[in-house]
């Protein structure tokens, strides 16, 4: 089926512009497209490939070398100079792709038997001088995202295996799409994308109807539908090619550079990548507009695309940019005008919009928590901090993360997998040892080893996995004191931040007023958990048993859905059980049931005051878990340091 025409996509001007600018100047660093499901993100990205100019490549070169400037380090070199022309490629990277599939692999059998370096190119080589598209990039393992972004930034991919190193050119436009509801990228990775575009479905009924009309027409007859927009796509492709030719001639003056630097400084972005990307984007936009010098409008457009995702101060901040702040920064960056008549202040002097006006118009905004809400919902979280790291004992086999020990395909080598296992990376020494005793019987009479498939051994590697961190939070009346609940929420928020950084799944169970509920099913979106925590109401008796039983139910269901991901239960309570005549006995039974199921747990003790009952410590003992007073959740507390040294 022919791809959907690029010019037939309705709306989304920012996405259209971001993709076009990245196609004009791949040095920008690609585009991250964020948006809810069903917004045609993938449709527009796939359609972009048809607009790119065809490329000349060396014939029979697996790495798409340019005949005019072939890569001297290309594994397929030397080239004979023959060339062919082909369309630019769109290479899609599956979320579950292995590292060798992405960056390529070395044929260990040929290396040992024939003494040659036989490199099998991966997806990075296939995407050279084209597009590399990653759908749901936020679900991709972090080490693969790092590899992609490094290659996109450096323009080369390097594979090192068992003492052999191979490098090849890998210049491509990296495009990722993601649904923020399914989890965010880490800020470090988010910053590596050149541009970010937010997309959302239109709320205009007429536009929505047009989307449906075009989609149904395309599905009914893709060829005739594409033919209707062929001229528009061809015109757009010609404009992109013209902008690419004009790009080297665009002048980025010192004055324009100063404006870019002042705008980036005004938004307090970290590092210098924002300035560089903004400059490259402004140059590309000038070329797209047919200009040979960067203007203020080019800087404005570039800042809107390059800065929003770089303003996040912590992982729970939503990306975005304040248009008024951008305009003010651009005005402040304007060079001073020549002195004129004393009364001629000129436009944009700042007298039209006093800086303190918005503050007086926003009563309650950013003020004390709970403005306009009920008392039960008024307690916000305190400031988060760096939390202690809690882990699950033993060695698991879950998804890549940074919490508990696990057998993974990345990490340090701790041994050799059993013979017959063909998972992970080959283990050179173990393979040689397995084959060496049989060389005489196999008739070896020359260089290299005589290998059999059964000789291959693969490395057993230990890394870290992500876990399911299920929070079971007491929201009863005993937790309702404002100062106490604020401290509790700050601790849980700190643990959520820690879970975000360690790539865990999180869930939230709350119990109060005689019942327990699953406030947030297990998800990788810790932002959703933080939002539910912020709005958590308090009050009523303490149904501790119901909370533990609901947590057990959630963990049983999740074990079926994701059996390799090990859980960590974090119970946040003072240990009281006051709901029902047999509340204490039932809570003890529920705790012992969880312990019998082997669930790793941590009890965050929220009891305060001089007279303490120690009920949370008793609960931790029955759960077989760790007891942590609320004041010791922070990573740098004195008690934590003493405990660490004693261990």
Secondary structure, DSSP 8 states (H G I E B T S, - for coil): -----GGGS-S-HHHHHHHHHHHH-GGG--EEEEE-TTSSHHHHHHHHGGGS--EEEETT-TT---TTS--TT-TT-S--S-EEEE---EEE--TT--HHHHH-EE-HHHHHHT----EE--HHHHTTTSEEEEETGGGS-HHHHHHHHHHHHHSEEEEEETTEEEEEE---EEEEEE-GGG----HHHHTTSSEEEEE-----HHHHHHHHHHHHHHHH-HHHHHHHTHHHHHHHHHHHHHHHHHHTT-B--HHHHHHHHHHHHHTT-SSSHHHHHHHHHHHHHHHHTT-SB--HHHHHHHHHHHSGGG--SSTTS-----HHHHHHHHHHHS-------TT---TT-STTS-TTHHHHH-TTTTSSTTTTS-GGG---------B-----SS-B--SEEEEEEEEESSSEEEEE--TT---SSB-HHHHHHHHHTTTTTTT--SSS----GGG--BEEEEEEE--EEEEEEE-SGGG--HHHHHHHHHHHHHHHHHHHHTT-EEEEEEEETTEEEEEEEEES-HHHHHHHHHT----S---HHHHHHHHHHHHHHHHHH-TTS-EEEEEEE-S---SSTTHHHHHHHHHHHHHHTT-EEEEEE---SSS---HHHHHHHHHT-EEEEGGG-BTT-HHHHHHHHH-
